[in-house]
């Protein structure tokens, strides 16, 4: 409908977008999501809530405003000196096909006789993004005041309507990036860049695709691998704690317990 009406409405829409930016206001009705819950796969247990993926259907005008914000944020997120070059998710011109040869190169450059890849899947990443972390990272990158204020307004007073066959529920949202939002991928890369800075001090790499991360550690003996791997695991968990709000609602700035076992696959 917007596309068809664009020739007649473009002046009004542009004025509205500029007004929102000037007033640092993201209208509440533009960010109230309608939630549709989809089964992740046919073989999933239908009685398990984790088998479902909530998809946010957002108002068209809200997505237009999100795109306007995203166009301005991309320079801060993707082209900033702190942007992680080895993040291959949600980056134009990058894909897993680029990440694989990069991984081979990293392994080839390791100095130890043994090398181990530690793979992390940041479970619930998008659902639990800590909003203050988004704002802190924007400030650290000298985000313009009006753009920062508009993002803050976007994160405030947000709600979602879950429509069921018999009952409907409205819930206030205080964390996470809605599945289907325009800004979600940018927000994730923004806060995840810090994880690269931290983990890069303890291992080789790292390389990521969205919320999947791999870090390589090497040593001249197998016994030398374990303490290095444990250090990386601890560092990744600490980095995660600054970006993700725990499911129990605890402050993400609190330290998470240190893992004592080394493994080649960690769900964090």
HUURVEN-V53571 format. One record per pair of residues at least 12 apart in sequence whose ideal C-beta (glycine too) atoms are under 10 Angstrom apart, sorted by the first residue. I is the first residue (numbers start at 1). J is the second residue. Records with the same first field share a line. If there is no record, write none. Layout:
I = J + J
This chain:
1 = 60
2 = 60 + 61 + 63 + 64
3 = 60
13 = 61 + 64 + 65 + 68
14 = 68
16 = 30 + 61 + 64 + 65 + 68
17 = 61 + 64 + 65 + 67 + 68 + 69
18 = 68
20 = 65 + 68 + 69 + 146 + 150 + 153 + 154
21 = 65 + 68 + 69 + 72 + 144 + 146 + 147 + 149 + 150
22 = 146 + 149 + 150
23 = 146 + 149 + 150 + 153
24 = 145 + 146 + 147 + 148 + 149 + 150 + 151 + 152 + 153 + 154
25 = 65 + 149 + 150 + 153 + 154
26 = 62 + 65 + 66 + 69 + 149 + 150 + 151 + 152 + 153 + 154 + 155 + 156 + 157 + 158
27 = 59 + 61 + 62 + 65 + 153 + 154 + 157
28 = 62 + 153 + 156 + 157 + 158 + 159
29 = 59 + 61 + 62
30 = 58 + 59 + 60 + 61 + 62 + 63 + 64 + 65 + 66 + 154
31 = 56 + 58 + 59 + 62 + 63 + 65 + 66 + 153 + 154 + 155 + 156 + 157 + 158 + 159 + 160 + 173 + 178 + 181
32 = 56 + 58 + 59 + 62 + 157 + 158 + 159 + 160 + 161 + 170 + 173
33 = 54 + 55 + 56 + 57 + 58 + 59 + 62 + 158 + 159 + 160 + 161 + 162 + 171 + 173 + 178 + 179 + 180 + 181
34 = 55 + 56 + 57 + 58 + 59 + 160 + 161 + 162 + 163 + 168
35 = 54 + 55 + 56 + 57 + 160 + 161 + 162 + 163 + 164 + 168 + 169 + 171 + 178 + 179 + 180
36 = 53 + 54 + 55 + 56 + 57 + 162 + 163 + 179 + 180
37 = 49 + 51 + 52 + 53 + 54 + 55 + 162 + 163 + 164
38 = 51 + 52 + 53 + 54 + 55 + 179
39 = 51 + 52 + 53
40 = 52 + 53
41 = 53
50 = 123 + 124
53 = 127 + 179
54 = 127 + 160 + 162 + 176 + 178 + 179 + 180
55 = 178 + 179 + 180
56 = 160 + 173 + 176 + 177 + 178 + 179 + 180 + 181 + 184
57 = 160 + 161 + 163 + 178 + 179 + 180
58 = 160 + 178 + 180 + 181 + 182
62 = 154 + 181 + 182
63 = 180 + 181 + 182 + 183
64 = 182
65 = 150 + 154 + 182 + 183
66 = 154 + 181 + 182 + 183 + 184 + 186
67 = 182 + 183
68 = 150 + 182
69 = 147 + 150 + 151 + 154 + 182 + 183 + 186
70 = 181 + 182 + 183 + 184 + 185 + 186 + 187
71 = 182
72 = 143 + 144 + 146 + 147 + 150 + 151
73 = 138 + 141 + 143 + 147 + 150 + 151 + 183 + 186 + 187 + 190
74 = 91 + 92 + 186 + 189
75 = 141
76 = 137 + 138 + 140 + 141 + 142 + 143 + 144 + 147 + 148 + 186 + 190
77 = 90 + 91 + 137 + 138 + 141 + 183 + 185 + 186 + 187 + 188 + 189 + 190 + 191 + 193
78 = 90 + 91 + 92 + 94 + 186 + 189 + 190 + 193
80 = 137 + 140 + 141 + 142 + 190 + 193
81 = 141
82 = 137 + 140 + 141 + 190 + 193 + 194 + 196 + 197
83 = 141 + 189 + 190 + 193 + 196
84 = 189 + 192 + 193 + 194 + 195 + 196 + 197 + 200 + 206 + 207 + 208
85 = 102 + 196 + 207
86 = 98 + 99 + 102 + 103 + 106 + 196 + 200 + 205 + 206 + 207 + 208 + 209 + 213 + 214
87 = 99 + 188 + 189 + 192 + 193 + 195 + 196 + 206 + 207 + 208 + 209 + 210 + 213
88 = 100 + 102 + 207 + 208 + 209 + 210 + 212
89 = 185 + 188 + 189 + 192 + 208 + 209 + 210 + 211 + 212
90 = 184 + 185 + 186 + 187 + 188 + 189 + 192 + 209 + 210
91 = 185 + 189 + 209 + 210
94 = 209
95 = 209
96 = 207 + 209 + 212
98 = 207 + 209
99 = 207 + 208 + 209 + 212 + 214
100 = 207
102 = 205 + 207
103 = 117 + 204 + 205 + 207 + 214 + 216
106 = 203 + 204 + 205 + 206 + 207 + 214 + 215 + 216 + 218
107 = 204 + 205 + 216 + 218
109 = 204 + 216 + 218
110 = 203 + 204 + 216 + 217 + 218 + 219
111 = 204 + 218 + 219 + 220
112 = 204 + 216 + 217 + 218 + 219 + 220 + 221 + 224 + 225 + 228
113 = 218 + 219 + 220 + 221 + 222 + 224 + 225
114 = 217 + 218 + 219 + 220 + 221 + 222 + 223 + 224 + 225
115 = 204 + 216 + 217 + 218 + 219 + 225
116 = 203 + 215 + 216 + 217 + 218 + 219 + 222 + 225 + 226 + 228 + 229 + 232 + 262 + 263 + 264
117 = 203 + 204 + 205 + 206 + 207 + 214 + 215 + 216 + 217 + 229 + 264 + 265
118 = 199 + 203 + 205 + 206 + 213 + 214 + 215 + 216 + 217 + 228 + 229 + 230 + 232 + 233 + 236 + 262 + 263 + 264 + 265 + 266
119 = 212 + 213 + 214 + 215 + 263 + 264 + 265 + 266 + 267
120 = 195 + 199 + 206 + 208 + 211 + 212 + 213 + 214 + 215 + 232 + 233 + 236 + 237 + 239 + 240 + 265 + 266 + 267 + 268
121 = 211 + 212 + 213 + 265 + 266 + 267 + 268
122 = 188 + 192 + 195 + 208 + 210 + 211 + 212 + 213 + 236 + 239 + 240 + 243 + 244 + 266 + 267 + 268
123 = 211 + 240 + 244 + 247 + 267 + 268
124 = 176 + 211 + 244 + 245 + 246 + 247 + 268
125 = 176 + 177 + 188 + 191 + 192 + 210 + 211 + 212 + 240 + 243 + 244 + 268
126 = 176 + 177 + 178 + 179 + 181 + 184 + 185 + 187 + 188 + 210 + 211 + 244
127 = 175 + 176 + 177 + 178 + 179 + 244 + 245 + 247
128 = 175 + 176 + 177 + 240 + 243 + 244 + 245 + 246 + 247 + 252
129 = 155 + 175 + 176 + 177 + 184 + 187 + 188 + 190 + 191 + 192 + 211 + 243 + 244 + 245 + 252
130 = 174 + 175 + 176 + 191 + 241 + 242 + 243 + 244 + 245 + 246 + 251 + 252 + 253
131 = 151 + 152 + 154 + 155 + 156 + 158 + 173 + 174 + 175 + 176 + 177 + 187 + 191 + 245
132 = 155 + 175 + 191 + 242 + 245 + 251 + 252 + 253
133 = 175 + 187 + 190 + 191 + 192 + 194 + 242 + 243 + 244 + 245 + 252 + 253
134 = 151 + 152 + 154 + 155 + 177 + 183 + 186 + 187 + 188 + 190 + 191 + 243
135 = 148 + 151 + 152 + 155
136 = 190 + 191 + 194 + 242
137 = 187 + 190 + 191 + 192 + 193 + 194 + 242 + 243
138 = 151 + 152 + 187 + 190 + 191
140 = 190 + 194
141 = 190 + 193
143 = 190
151 = 183 + 186 + 187
154 = 181 + 183 + 187
155 = 173 + 174 + 175 + 183 + 187
156 = 174
157 = 172 + 173
158 = 171 + 172 + 173 + 174 + 175 + 176 + 178
159 = 171 + 172 + 173
160 = 172 + 173 + 176 + 178
174 = 245 + 249
175 = 244 + 245 + 246 + 249 + 252
176 = 244 + 245
177 = 191
185 = 210
187 = 243
188 = 210 + 211 + 243
189 = 208 + 210
190 = 243
191 = 239 + 240 + 242 + 243 + 244
192 = 208 + 210 + 211 + 213 + 239 + 240 + 243 + 244
193 = 208 + 243
194 = 239 + 242 + 243
195 = 208 + 211 + 213 + 215 + 235 + 236 + 238 + 239 + 240 + 242 + 243
196 = 208 + 213 + 215 + 239
197 = 239
198 = 232 + 235 + 236 + 238 + 239 + 240 + 242
199 = 213 + 215 + 231 + 232 + 233 + 235 + 236 + 238 + 239
200 = 215 + 235
201 = 231 + 232 + 235
202 = 215 + 217 + 228 + 229 + 230 + 231 + 232 + 233 + 234 + 235 + 236
203 = 215 + 216 + 217 + 218 + 228 + 229 + 231 + 232 + 233 + 235 + 236
204 = 216 + 217 + 218 + 232
205 = 217 + 232
206 = 232 + 236
211 = 240 + 244 + 268
213 = 236 + 239 + 240 + 266 + 268
215 = 228 + 229 + 232 + 233 + 235 + 236
216 = 232
217 = 229 + 230 + 231 + 232 + 233 + 262
225 = 262
226 = 260 + 261 + 262
227 = 262
228 = 262
229 = 259 + 261 + 262 + 263 + 264 + 266
230 = 258 + 259 + 260 + 261 + 262
231 = 258
232 = 259 + 262 + 266
233 = 258 + 259 + 260 + 261 + 262 + 263 + 266 + 268
234 = 255 + 256 + 257 + 258 + 259 + 260
236 = 256 + 259 + 266 + 268
237 = 255 + 256 + 257 + 258 + 259 + 266 + 268
238 = 253 + 254 + 255 + 256 + 258
239 = 268
240 = 252 + 256 + 268
241 = 253 + 254 + 255 + 256 + 268
242 = 254
244 = 256 + 268
256 = 268
